[in-house]
Amino acid sequence: MHEHLDALEERMQQLQQAMRRAQLARDSDEVKRLRDELRRIQRAWDALFEQAEDGEDATAPTDTSRSAPAQDTTTDPSALLPAREQVHQVLTMLAVPAAPKLISTVHEAFFADALAPSRLTSLRRDEERSYRSAPGARPYYLCPALTSDLLSPARGLLTVSTWSLEQRIVGPLSARVHFLTSALNIADAADRLDHDHLPLPARQLLARYAQNIPGAQSPVQQRTPGHTTVDLPLLRRAAEDELALHTDSDTTTRTEAADRARHQLDEAGLLFGGSFQSARRLRSVP
């Protein structure tokens, strides 16, 4: 419950900051839109807060005939934020391009129930359609990662438009670099919670990362019913050690591709990639 309140509070802060920027730009339409969204989020926060209070106060037995309807009308906290906002939360935590399956898994581990990947299938297309109809109307857009060679949309990888172009480009080594980077960021997120009472999905996610990073697991695994305990400092050291081997080469590839993209793509292309029809031509242009 409290993590959902935190998520809504973070979104309200983002909207307030966006409102200040829009006000400085004298964009009254954008200010109005952001204010309306802020009010909706505030109402959602109020409803969730009251629900939390009711849950804490309901310690005495109640009549069955009265308690059943109350359960039926309970609002699912995960439904209070649109799918794009929930995806934005996860991507902000990971800070690297991510596939829908990972986004869903991380959301279940740290925010709420799993996001159905099917809900994300059309999300990128909707975001691009929204941008092309009214460029810059939203404070951010969910857009695809761009391939370093063709500057075209990378299949199945989502990013945030406010990230730097270099951060949104993927090269041959980027998959491994992003895996290691997300492992570090997820370990940091786990550290901010009570490690002894991490939700099972979070423990399982950390365990999968540890299993796929050499040296991230203790020689003698500590097991408790239902999960393996992950040594977070050991996971961090192993991820950082391997990351140091790949970062320079990957950064060089992405920086060179970003420089090329800025000369070859328009504003929309920098967010959503060049068309596949022109990809071969873009690759050949120095």
Phi, psi and omega in degrees: 000313184292328179294330178288322175299317179299318181296317179294321178296321178296320179294321178298321179295319178299318180294320179297319178294319179295324178296320179296319179295317180294324179294319178296327179276001180057037178262087185294326179296318179293322177300316180296317180297315180294322179296318179298318179294321179299319179295321178296317180294322178297318178296321178295320178297316180300317181295318181290323179296316178297323179296320178295318178298317180297322180294323180287328183278339186278068181260341181268149178300144179236163179293132185301322183293340180263332184282329183299312179299326181297323179292325182292332184263005180295133180276134176286117183302327182293342180274355183286335178251140175298160182302320182296326178291322179292320177296319179299320177302313183293314181297324178296322177293314184287323180063022176216157174304144184215151178276156180306321182297317178293318179302316180297317182294316180293322179298319178295323185288325190237347184240305184193211177293164179296141172278129178293121179307332179297333179290340184263354186301313184265002187297315182296319179296320178296321180294317180293320178297319179295318181296316184290333178280330180209079184304130175078008182288336180256152179293337176204162175230148171271121185224164182284155167293155179250138179286143184289335184271312185259350183057032179253166181299130176283131185297122170074020179238125180255146176224183178244135186298335181282350175290158176295156180300319179301324181288337183264001180259142179240135177244189183300327181264356189295326181302316180287319178299317180293323178299314181291320179296316179294328176299317179295317182290325177291322176298320177297318179296321178294324180295331180284348176259175175284107187299331180285344182233034176296141175302148181305316179301326179291319178295320180294322179295315178298321180296321179295321176297314182299323180293338184252014176235116180304132177082006183270354180246142176292147178304324177248109182283136174269120183243138172235163183307121173096345181196166174257134178283128181262132177277101185297315177301320179294319177299316180297313182299316181295318180294317180294321180296315180288324180299324180298335181284332189250340192300312185300313181295317180295318180297319179299314180300314184289325179293316179296319179294322179295319178299319179293319181297322182295335178270339189249341186246150174278184184300316179294321179295327178294335178267317189245003174089160175284159180291154179295332180295326182260003185299317182294323178294318180298323181294329185275345182282128182292000000 
